[in-house]
Amino acid sequence: MSELHQLRALVREFVDERDWDQFHTPKNLASALTVEAAELLEHFQWLQHGRLEELGQEKLAEVKHEMADVLVYLVRIADKLDVDLFAAVQEKMVLNREKYPAEQVRGDARKYYEYKK
């Protein structure tokens, strides 16, 4: 069993033990994921760069837990919509390689439509 499948099973078990599946619509889960992503961002809000050395151990632990919350909701949405996240990432990377050819965009952080063709 892959690690993503193990995560899905772990989250399913947690949800089932609490009878929360009834609340886990894709819309509700996407909303919750957005809230958790904002909570993750909050830890970096006033830092100059947000690098590891700016965080310190206590804040890093909080960031780690927010990252876990984001992942849990993402895994849960994928489970509810029967999306294989690993396959989705592979598919998206093919599209990204076409959209952002390395020889054209190396070292350039602009959006694909902003760089010269």
N, C-alpha and C positions, 0 to 999 in steps of 0.2 A: 504494500500500500504506500503510495507517495505521501510526502509530507503534507501536501495540500489536502489530500483525502483524509489524512489523520486530523488535520485542523477542522475540516468539515464535520467529521464524526464527533470530535470533541465539542464543537459548538452546538451541533444537533442535540447531543446528550444534555448539555447545560440547558438549552431551550426546552427540551421535552420534560426535564425534571421540574420545570417551573410552569408548564402549560402556557408558554408564551408564543407558540407558533401562530395562534389566532391573531396576534398583533403584528406579525412579521410579514406584512405585505411588501412587495418590492418598493412601493412609494414610501412607506414608513421607514423601511431600512435605508433607503437612499437619503431620506431626511436625517436620520440618526447618524449616518456616515458623514454627512456634511457638518453636523454639529461637532462630531468628534474631530474632524479635520480642522475645524476652527479652533477647538481647544488645543490641538497640537500646535497650530500656528501661534496661538497666544504666548507660548513659551519663548518664541523668537521675536516677539513684537518690538521690543526696544533694544535688542542686541545689534551691534554694528554689523556683524556678518553671520552670526548664529553658528559659528564653528564650535567644535567640541570643547576647546579650551575656554570658551566664553560661558559654557553652560554650568560647569561644576557637577559634582557627583549627584547632589540632591535633585537638581533640575533635570539632569540626564535621566535619572530614574523616572521622573514624572513624564518626560518626553517618551521614554520607552513604553510606558503604560498607555499613553495616548496613541502611539503608533499601533500598539496591540489592539486597542479599541477600533481603530480605523480598519485594520486587517480583519477583525472579527466580523464587522458589518459587511465588508466587501465579500468575504467568504460566504456569509449568510445570504446576501443578495444573489450571488452566483449559484448557490444551492437552490434557492427558490425558483430561479429562472433556468435551471439546468444548464448552466454555462460552465464549461471546462476552462478554468482560468489559465492553466498552462497553455492550452491550445489557443486561447484568445490572445495571450501575449505573443506567442509565436506568429500568429496571423498579423497582429498589429505591427510587429517588428518588420515584417516584409513590407507592409504599407509605408512605414516610417522610412525604411531604406530607400524606397522610391521617391518619397516626398523630400527627403533630406540626403541627397547623394554626398557621401563623405568628401569626395574631391571638390565639391562646390561649397560646402558649408563648414568645413573644418575651422574651428576657432571663431565661428560666427554664431551668435546667440539669437539672431533675428528669426522671426517666423518664416516659414517656407515661402510665403508670397512676397516677402520683403527682400530677399536676396536676388541678385542678378542671375538670369537664366543663361 
